[in-house]
Amino acid sequence: MQGTSYTRGRLEVARTYSQATTISLFGDVGWAGAREEFDSNDLLYGAGMGFSLMDGLIRMDLSHGLKGPLKRFRFDLYLDAIL
C-alpha cells in the first residue's frame, strides 16, 4: 500500500433527492508500488455507500474493503468549502 507509483479509480452511482441531499453507491480500486512491479492481481477493491448534504459540502461514506489486508468497515466524514 505504498510505493513510488499508484493508480486508483472510482465508479459511483448517485441519486439526488432534493437540491441538498444525495445518496450514492460506489466502488473503489487502487494499487501502489514500483511501476515495473505492477500486477493487476495486486489491485485492492472496496465498495460502499455515501450520503451528502448541501451539494457535497458535508459528505459521509461507509465503505468496506473487499480485497487486501484491511477487509473492514470504514467511516469517513468530509467537510468541504466552495472556493
N, C-alpha and C positions, 0 to 999 in steps of 0.2 A: 504494500500500500504506500510505497514511496519510491522515488527514483528521479531520474533526470528528464523523463518524458511522461506524459499522461494523455489519455483520451477519455472523453465522457460523453454521455448522451442522455436525453430525457424525452419520453413520449408522454404527453399529458392531454387528457380529455377533460374539458371543463364545462360546467353548466352555470350560467348566471341567472339567478332567480329574481334579482332586483338590481338596480344600479349599484347597490352597495354590497351584495352578498354573492359569493361564488363558491361552488363546491367542485372539487376536481379529483380524478383518479390518475395516477402516474406510475411510470416505470422508469427506473434509472439503470444505467450500465456504466462501468468505468474500469480503467486499468491504469497502473503506474509501474514504471521500471525503466530500464535502459532500452532505448528504441530497438536495438538489434536483438533483444530478447523477447520482443512482442510475440505472444501466442494467444490466439482467440480463446483457447481453453482456459486461460487465466483470468478472463473477464469476470468482474463481480457484478451481481444483479441485486436489485431491490425493487419493492413496489409499495405503494401507499396511497393515502388519500389526504386531501388538503381542504382547508376552509379559509376563505379570505373575506375581509371586510373593507369597505371604503376603497374600492378599486385597487386592492392589493396593498394598502397602507399597513394593514395588520394581516399576517398570514400564519396559520398553524398547520403543520404537517405531521401526520403519524405514518411512519414507514417501517418496513421490516426487511432485513437482509435475507435474500433467498439463496445466495451462494457466497462462500467465503468464510473467514474466521469469525465474523461478527454477525451471526444469524440471530438477531434480537430485534426487539421493537425500539424505536427511537422517536422522540417527540421534539420538534423544532418550532420555535416561535420567532417570527421575523417582524421587526418594526422598520418600516421604510419611510422615507420622506420624499416628496416630489420636489425635485430641484429646479 
